[in-house]
Amino acid sequence: MFWDDVYKGTPPWDLDHPQPAFEALIKNGEIKPGRALDIGCGRGENAIILAMNGCDVIGIDLAENAISDAKAKATERHVKVKFVVEDALQMNRLFEEGEFDVVIDSGLFHVMMDEERPVFAQQVHRVLREGGKYFMLCFSDKEPGEYELPRRLSKAEIESTFSPVFDITYIKEAVFDSLLSPSRRKAYLLSATRS
């Protein structure tokens, strides 16, 4: 499987620390203690920082290698996080409706195909409680590069995907930290609320 193969090595997004954008959301109180879901959690850094800040966290990812590494990392750091192999497009198989106060996505949405996006938005909407928050970090169309993946997304694309089922609080410029160019990759950070 593609994603398992990717995690046999160290992909560029696989940092040994959380994404600074999510640390800032915790620090400024936008992410509060509660039940949290990290979709596309990789090796778990963002999920772990949520747990260390009072959240009851589940992290999901398609890559079994990433999930087993995330479990080991949480154990080593004495942090309680539940990590599960699951497809973000089929979260209804695993979670009840309205199960989470907050859902975060660091770099998953920008690898989705066009036809997957509305399905994904519906799945995120379903697992959030009414008034629950969704925070998503993705590459911006202002980030240069010829590679097809990850996709560079415009504000309009983000809005058209999520505004049918969410109230968008903001889509602001941010940074996606990467091993290739730390603290310099142009990104968008979405804050949206389940209406």
C-alpha positions as CSV (number, residue, x, y, z in Angstrom):
1,M,0.0,0.0,0.0
2,F,1.3,3.4,-1.0
3,W,1.0,5.2,2.4
4,D,2.6,2.2,4.3
5,D,5.6,2.4,1.9
6,V,5.9,6.1,2.5
7,Y,6.2,5.5,6.2
8,K,9.0,2.9,5.8
9,G,11.2,6.0,5.6
10,T,10.7,9.5,6.9
11,P,8.4,11.6,4.7
12,P,9.0,15.4,4.6
13,W,6.0,16.1,6.8
14,D,7.0,13.6,9.5
15,L,8.4,16.0,12.0
16,D,9.6,15.2,15.5
17,H,7.3,18.0,16.8
18,P,3.8,19.2,16.2
19,Q,2.9,21.6,13.4
20,P,3.4,25.1,14.8
21,A,-0.1,26.1,13.6
22,F,-1.7,23.6,15.9
23,E,0.5,24.5,18.8
24,A,-0.7,28.1,18.3
25,L,-4.3,27.1,18.3
26,I,-3.9,25.3,21.6
27,K,-1.9,28.2,23.1
28,N,-4.4,30.9,22.1
29,G,-7.4,28.8,23.3
30,E,-9.0,28.0,20.0
31,I,-8.6,24.3,20.7
32,K,-9.9,23.6,24.2
33,P,-9.8,20.4,26.3
34,G,-12.5,18.0,25.0
35,R,-12.9,14.9,22.8
36,A,-10.5,15.3,19.8
37,L,-9.9,13.5,16.6
38,D,-6.7,13.8,14.5
39,I,-7.4,12.5,11.0
40,G,-4.4,11.5,8.9
41,C,-2.4,11.6,12.1
42,G,0.7,10.0,10.8
43,R,3.2,9.3,13.5
44,G,1.1,11.2,16.0
45,E,2.9,14.4,17.0
46,N,-0.3,16.6,16.7
47,A,-2.4,14.0,18.5
48,I,0.1,13.8,21.3
49,I,0.3,17.6,21.9
50,L,-3.6,17.7,22.0
51,A,-3.5,14.9,24.7
52,M,-0.8,16.8,26.7
53,N,-3.2,19.8,26.7
54,G,-6.2,18.1,28.2
55,C,-7.9,16.5,25.2
56,D,-9.2,12.9,25.0
57,V,-7.7,12.0,21.6
58,I,-8.1,9.4,18.9
59,G,-5.7,9.5,15.9
60,I,-6.5,7.7,12.7
61,D,-4.4,7.0,9.6
62,L,-4.5,4.6,6.7
63,A,-0.8,3.7,7.2
64,E,-0.4,0.8,9.6
65,N,3.4,1.6,9.9
66,A,2.6,5.2,11.0
67,I,0.0,4.0,13.5
68,S,2.3,1.5,15.1
69,D,5.0,4.1,15.4
70,A,2.5,6.6,16.9
71,K,1.4,4.1,19.5
72,A,5.1,3.5,20.5
73,K,5.8,7.2,20.6
74,A,2.8,7.9,22.9
75,T,3.8,5.0,25.2
76,E,7.4,6.2,25.4
77,R,6.2,9.7,26.3
78,H,3.6,8.4,28.8
79,V,0.7,10.1,27.0
80,K,-2.7,8.5,26.5
81,V,-3.8,8.6,22.9
82,K,-5.8,5.9,21.0
83,F,-4.4,5.3,17.5
84,V,-6.4,3.3,15.0
85,V,-5.9,2.3,11.3
86,E,-9.0,3.8,9.5
87,D,-10.0,5.6,6.3
88,A,-11.1,9.2,6.8
89,L,-13.6,8.7,4.0
90,Q,-15.3,6.0,6.0
91,M,-15.3,7.3,9.6
92,N,-18.9,6.4,9.9
93,R,-17.8,2.8,10.4
94,L,-15.9,3.7,13.5
95,F,-17.5,6.7,15.1
96,E,-21.0,7.8,16.3
97,E,-22.5,11.0,15.0
98,G,-21.5,14.0,17.0
99,E,-18.7,12.2,18.9
100,F,-16.1,14.9,18.9
101,D,-15.6,18.5,20.1
102,V,-12.7,19.1,17.7
103,V,-11.3,17.5,14.6
104,I,-7.9,18.4,13.2
105,D,-6.4,17.7,9.8
106,S,-2.7,18.4,9.1
107,G,-2.0,17.7,5.4
108,L,-4.7,15.1,4.7
109,F,-7.2,17.2,2.7
110,H,-4.6,18.5,0.2
111,V,-3.9,14.9,-1.0
112,M,-7.5,14.1,-1.7
113,M,-8.9,13.8,-5.2
114,D,-11.7,16.2,-6.2
115,E,-14.5,13.6,-6.0
116,E,-13.3,12.6,-2.4
117,R,-13.6,16.1,-1.0
118,P,-17.4,16.4,-0.5
119,V,-17.4,12.9,1.0
120,F,-14.6,13.9,3.4
121,A,-16.4,17.1,4.4
122,Q,-19.6,15.1,5.2
123,Q,-17.6,12.6,7.2
124,V,-16.0,15.3,9.3
125,H,-19.3,17.1,9.7
126,R,-20.9,13.9,10.9
127,V,-18.4,13.0,13.7
128,L,-18.4,16.6,15.1
129,R,-21.0,17.6,17.7
130,E,-23.1,20.6,16.8
131,G,-20.9,23.7,17.4
132,G,-17.8,21.5,17.2
133,K,-14.7,22.9,15.5
134,Y,-12.7,21.6,12.5
135,F,-9.2,22.9,11.9
136,M,-7.4,22.0,8.7
137,L,-3.9,22.9,7.5
138,C,-3.1,22.5,3.8
139,F,-0.7,23.7,1.2
140,S,-1.7,27.1,-0.3
141,D,-1.8,27.9,-4.0
142,K,0.8,30.5,-3.1
143,E,3.4,27.7,-2.5
144,P,5.5,27.2,-5.6
145,G,6.3,23.8,-7.0
146,E,5.6,21.6,-10.0
147,Y,4.7,18.4,-8.1
148,E,1.1,17.2,-8.4
149,L,0.9,16.2,-4.8
150,P,0.3,17.7,-2.4
151,R,-2.2,19.8,-4.2
152,R,-1.9,23.5,-3.7
153,L,-5.4,24.7,-2.7
154,S,-7.0,28.1,-3.2
155,K,-9.3,29.7,-0.6
156,A,-12.1,29.3,-3.0
157,E,-11.6,25.5,-3.3
158,I,-11.6,25.2,0.5
159,E,-14.7,27.4,0.8
160,S,-16.6,25.5,-1.8
161,T,-15.9,22.2,-0.1
162,F,-16.7,23.1,3.5
163,S,-19.2,26.0,3.4
164,P,-22.2,23.7,2.5
165,V,-21.9,21.9,5.9
166,F,-19.8,24.3,8.0
167,D,-19.8,27.9,9.2
168,I,-16.3,29.1,8.2
169,T,-14.7,31.3,10.8
170,Y,-11.6,32.0,8.8
171,I,-9.2,30.7,6.2
172,K,-5.9,32.4,6.9
173,E,-2.4,32.2,5.6
174,A,-0.1,30.0,7.7
175,V,3.0,27.9,7.5
176,F,3.3,24.2,6.9
177,D,6.5,23.0,8.6
178,S,8.4,20.4,6.6
179,L,11.8,18.7,6.8
180,L,12.5,20.0,3.2
181,S,12.1,23.7,4.1
182,P,11.3,24.2,7.8
183,S,8.9,27.1,8.6
184,R,8.7,28.3,5.0
185,R,6.0,26.3,3.1
186,K,3.0,28.5,2.4
187,A,-0.3,27.1,3.7
188,Y,-3.9,27.9,4.7
189,L,-5.4,27.2,8.1
190,L,-9.1,26.7,8.1
191,S,-11.3,27.2,11.2
192,A,-14.8,26.0,10.7
193,T,-17.7,25.2,13.0
194,R,-20.4,22.5,12.5
195,S,-23.6,24.4,12.1
